[in-house]
C-alpha cells in the first residue's frame, strides 16, 4: 500500500468536488481528511505515471503563505519516501 500525505496550505481546505474526483479513481482505495492533512491511500503503484489534482479552497486570507509538503511512501516501508513542496498559485 502506498500513502500520499498532502499537508494543506495554511487556511486552505480540500473541496468536496476534489474528494469526489479522487474517490472515483480505481487506484485510490481510501481518503482521510484531517484538520490540515489529506491522506490518499493507494493499493499500489507501477511504472505508469499518475497525476493527482487536489482543488483547495482558501477559507481565511493569510499573508506570507509558506509552501506545504507532499510525501509519498510505502505503508510497510515508510523509510522509502519521496518529498516535494507546493505553493498556492496566487502566491
VOPAGU-2260 file (C-alpha; in pm, 1 decimal, decimal comma):
REM VOPAGU-2260
SITE   aa  ch    i         X         Y         Z
SITE  UNK   A    0       0,0       0,0       0,0
SITE  UNK   A    1     120,9     349,4     -88,8
SITE  UNK   A    2      27,6     665,5     100,3
SITE  UNK   A    3      29,8    1017,9     -38,1
SITE  UNK   A    4      33,5    1262,8     253,2
SITE  UNK   A    5     -60,1    1616,6     150,0
SITE  UNK   A    6     -11,4    1887,3     410,8
SITE  UNK   A    7    -259,1    2161,5     332,9
SITE  UNK   A    8    -155,3    2523,0     296,6
SITE  UNK   A    9    -247,7    2742,6     594,3
SITE  UNK   A   10    -614,1    2846,6     585,7
SITE  UNK   A   11    -699,2    2609,7     297,1
SITE  UNK   A   12    -933,8    2309,9     282,9
SITE  UNK   A   13    -982,2    2044,1      17,1
SITE  UNK   A   14   -1306,1    2090,6    -177,3
SITE  UNK   A   15   -1571,4    1821,0    -170,1
SITE  UNK   A   16   -1557,3    1805,3    -551,7
SITE  UNK   A   17   -1187,3    1727,7    -532,5
SITE  UNK   A   18   -1252,3    1446,6    -286,4
SITE  UNK   A   19   -1524,1    1302,3    -508,2
SITE  UNK   A   20   -1296,0    1306,6    -814,2
SITE  UNK   A   21   -1019,9    1128,6    -620,7
SITE  UNK   A   22   -1257,0     866,4    -480,2
SITE  UNK   A   23   -1377,0     780,7    -831,2
SITE  UNK   A   24   -1029,2     673,9    -940,3
SITE  UNK   A   25    -981,7     298,1    -924,5
SITE  UNK   A   26    -625,2     330,6    -793,3
SITE  UNK   A   27    -747,8     521,8    -481,8
SITE  UNK   A   28    -859,8     287,9    -204,6
SITE  UNK   A   29    -928,8     535,8      75,1
SITE  UNK   A   30    -906,1     905,8     159,7
SITE  UNK   A   31    -870,8    1051,2     509,4
SITE  UNK   A   32    -905,6    1423,2     566,8
SITE  UNK   A   33    -764,2    1554,9     893,2
SITE  UNK   A   34    -750,1    1916,8    1010,7
SITE  UNK   A   35    -455,6    2014,4     790,7
SITE  UNK   A   36    -352,7    1691,7     613,3
SITE  UNK   A   37    -507,6    1474,6     343,4
SITE  UNK   A   38    -404,8    1107,7     327,1
SITE  UNK   A   39    -463,1     928,9      -1,7
SITE  UNK   A   40    -422,9     550,3      17,6
SITE  UNK   A   41    -334,2     362,3    -298,9
SITE  UNK   A   42    -330,1     -14,5    -336,9
SITE  UNK   A   43      -3,1       1,6    -530,8
SITE  UNK   A   44     191,6     196,9    -789,1
SITE  UNK   A   45     361,1      76,2   -1102,9
SITE  UNK   A   46     585,4     233,0   -1366,2
SITE  UNK   A   47     291,6     421,3   -1516,4
SITE  UNK   A   48     285,7     795,2   -1446,7
SITE  UNK   A   49      -3,4     912,7   -1225,5
SITE  UNK   A   50    -135,6    1265,4   -1174,7
SITE  UNK   A   51    -346,0    1364,7    -875,5
SITE  UNK   A   52    -516,6    1703,5    -867,7
SITE  UNK   A   53    -645,7    1842,9    -539,7
SITE  UNK   A   54    -861,7    2151,6    -553,3
SITE  UNK   A   55    -816,2    2362,8    -243,8
SITE  UNK   A   56   -1031,5    2646,8    -122,0
SITE  UNK   A   57    -895,5    2932,5      86,6
SITE  UNK   A   58   -1120,7    2995,1     386,8
SITE  UNK   A   59    -916,7    3271,2     554,4
SITE  UNK   A   60    -689,7    3531,3     396,1
SITE  UNK   A   61    -328,8    3473,7     507,5
SITE  UNK   A   62     -23,7    3688,9     435,3
SITE  UNK   A   63     320,4    3542,5     363,6
SITE  UNK   A   64     181,4    3199,8     285,2
SITE  UNK   A   65     453,0    2935,0     315,7
SITE  UNK   A   66     482,3    2626,1      94,4
SITE  UNK   A   67     334,3    2298,0     216,0
SITE  UNK   A   68     471,9    1947,5     172,9
SITE  UNK   A   69     368,4    1632,8      -7,3
SITE  UNK   A   70     511,0    1297,4      99,3
SITE  UNK   A   71     464,7     966,1     -75,0
SITE  UNK   A   72     573,9     644,5      92,0
SITE  UNK   A   73     517,9     273,0     120,2
SITE  UNK   A   74     298,6     190,1     419,0
SITE  UNK   A   75     512,6    -113,2     503,4
SITE  UNK   A   76     848,0      56,9     437,0
SITE  UNK   A   77     800,0     424,1     534,0
SITE  UNK   A   78    1173,4     492,5     508,5
SITE  UNK   A   79    1132,6     467,4     129,6
SITE  UNK   A   80     975,8     802,4      55,4
SITE  UNK   A   81     972,6    1099,2    -176,7
SITE  UNK   A   82     915,3    1458,5     -64,6
SITE  UNK   A   83     804,1    1769,7    -252,7
SITE  UNK   A   84     673,4    2115,4    -172,1
SITE  UNK   A   85     398,1    2315,6    -336,5
SITE  UNK   A   86     270,6    2671,9    -312,9
SITE  UNK   A   87     -57,0    2846,3    -384,0
SITE  UNK   A   88     -99,6    2952,7    -745,2
SITE  UNK   A   89    -169,9    3308,9    -635,3
SITE  UNK   A   90     149,4    3341,4    -425,4
